Amino acid sequence: MAITIYGIKNCDTMKKARAWLDGHGVDYAFHDYKTAGIDRAHLEKWTKVAGWETMLNRAGTTFRKLPDADKADLDRDKAIALMLEHPSAIKRPVLEFGGGKVLVGFQPALYEAAVIAKG
């Protein structure tokens, strides 16, 4: 099963997720969307699967520092535009599996069910 983990290298949650994957011997590719960017196609797919509300990290510093006008009247299209412009506003990590399955955030029990059980 091909697995790619998307996020930001220095994020604490990313470090926990990668340590979990490494500790369980899971082979994966890492994509740092802060340095390498992210394309609209990925965000379109992720928001379709997980919902834009899940994908947009409203609790993060990047989102909180945005002008109020950018945070007002959010919908899927506006959220995708914000995430394209500010990749740090994407919730992380995003674990993407072949076949279109996506997990957003790090919860060991969900990783266990998705990665180990199906491994």
N, C-alpha and C positions, 0 to 999 in steps of 0.2 A: 504494500500500500504506500503510495507516494504521499508524503506529508510535508507541507511547508508551514513554517511558523513566521508570521508577520508581526512586526512591532518595531520597537526602538531599543537599540543595544543596551543603553544604560538604565533602562526602566527596571525598577525593583521587581515588579510583577513578571516582567519578561525573564529576568534572571532566575526567578523561582520556577517558571514554566520550563525554561531550557534545562535547568538542573534536574527537574523531574524527568523530562524526556531522556536526558543523558543517563540518569540513575536507573532508568528502566530499559536501557539499551535500545532506545527507539532511534532509528535513522530518520533524519529530517534535514530539510534545507531551511536556511534562515534568510529572510528578506527584511532588511532595515528600511522601512518606508520613510524614515526621516532623511536618510542620506541618499537612498536610491529612488525615492518617490513611490507613488502608487498611481495606477491608471484608473480611469473612469470605469472600465469594464469590471475590474475587481470590485470597486465600490458598488456598482449597480448589482452585481451578483450577490455580494454579501448583504446588502440591504434588502434584497428580495428574499434571501434565505432567513436572515436573522432579524430584519427590521431596522430601519434607520435609527429608531430610538435606542436600540441596543448598541449600534455601531458608533454613535456619537458620544464621546466622552465629555459629558457636561460637567463632571466633577473636577476635571483637570484644569490646571493653570492656564493652558492655552485657550480653552473655551471661556473661562471666567474673565480673561483679559480682553476678549473681543468687545468691540463697541456694542452697545445695547441694540442698535439697529440690526446688526448681524445676527443677534440672538433672538430677535423678535420674529413672530410669524413663521416659525420653522415648519418645514414640510420635507418630504424626501428629497426633492430636487435641491432645495436650499441647503439641506444638511450635506448632501454629496458635494455641492460646490464648496462649502466650508472645509470639508475634509480634504478635498483636492488642494485647496489653497493652504491649509494648515494640517498637514498629516499628523501632527502631534495631538490633534483633536479626535483621532480615531481610537476607540477603545482597544486595549491590547491585553494580551496577545490575541491574534486571530490565527487559529489553527485550521488549515485548509487541507482537506483530504481529497483524493481522487474521487470522482463521482459527484462532486458538488457539496459534500457535507462540510459544514463550518462550525467551529466552536469559538465563542467570543468570551474573553476573560480566562482566568485560570482558576479552575476548581479541580483538585486532584481526583475526586470521585468521578467527575465527567470524563477526565482524561483516561482514567482507568477503564471505564466502560467503553469508550470510543477506540482507544489505542490498544490496550492489552487484550481485552475480550475479543476484538476482531483481528488483532495482530496477525 
